[in-house]
Amino acid sequence: MPKSHGQPKPIEAHMESSKSEEREETDSPPVPQENEHEPEAAADAEILQSDDWWNPSAPAPDWSEPVTEAPAEDVIPAKETGTADVYFCGHTSLFPLNRALQAIAKEKLTGLLRSSWDEEPIDLFARDGQIVLVTTRDPDLYCSETPAALTDIDSVVVDRARNQQREKGTPFFLTLAREESIAREQAVELMQHYGQELFSELWTAPRAWIMFEKNADLLTDVAEMPGEANVNDWALETLRLVPDPDQPANFDPTSIPAYTKDGFEQVQKLKLISEEARFASRFNGARSVQQIAKNLRLDLKSARQLLFRFLALEIVECWPASTAAKPQQQGFFQRLGRSSRRDR
């Protein structure tokens, strides 16, 4: 028989040990199940703490210096710097004045057209595509003379109005009208005349920088002023005020003026004076400026002035004489048939 590895325990001893274990279980309270997960939660907390080791701790305050807070009334909110709503800009050598005026009328723009040149900038105010007025901060450039309508007004009052134009740009005629020194209708006529005369200086400026800013608030100071709806006729009136445009170096009396794509339709809508209408009626793409002047019995200086207006409005463009249509060469039999018909 194989030997046993140990002595077997007696049955009584086994029963006593089992009873003692039962008593211990009944004496000790049961452990809830949720406490069994506490070690795992504690371990997770230790992991989170270990992951946050890189977070910088808040610096300790310097107790040697008192902590002061800025009062609410001393805190000034930062203002947002607004940018001008520029609709177009450029030099007149690349972006002519006429196209700027056409853009204002076509797009019904409201704002300020500023022209910077050798003198003080010239400002043109527009409302819904209509021209309101033209002004500048230089009252002497605006009106160097004393109009007859102001001869009976105290010179101190006029000088004060001129100084206000120098500061704000408001035409001094408008200031005098608001002070009831002159009638409002009279002030409007004076502003229209001297405004067009001022703008006419830009047509012969060698190079000016123009910029249109869309801003309705700019017209609050001239809200009572009426607007000119027909921009083309207004521009033509300013061109008539150009005394004697300088003859360009490339001006050729033998050049041939011809209507542009929209020129013929545009000229029919203009309010032309008699000499302008006669001059425009001679444009056929074959006659030179010299021939037109001869037919109308005009000197070349007058013809050049008239041509300058139509060129500035982009109604016509001049072509070299070499591009004129030449008479078609006829063959021998064509000339023979023509002579035989003439003999009949």
Secondary structure, DSSP 4 states (H G I P E B T S, - for coil): -PPPSSPPPPHHHHHHHHHHHHHHHHHSPPPPSGGGGHHHHHHHHHHHHHHGGGSPPPPPP-TTS------GGG-PPPPP-PPP-EEEEEETTTS-HHHHHHHHHHHT--EEEEEESSSS-EEEEEETTEEEEEEES-HHHH--S--GGGTTS-HHHHHHHHHHHHHH---HHHHHHHTTSS-HHHHHHHHHHHHHHHHHGGGG-S--EEEEEE-GGGGGGGTTS--B--HHHHHHHHHHT--SPPPPTT--TT-EEEE-TTHHHHHTTS---HHHHHHHTT-SSS--HHHHHHHTT--HHHHHHHHHHHHHTTSEEEE-GGGSPPPPP--HHHHHHHHHHHH-
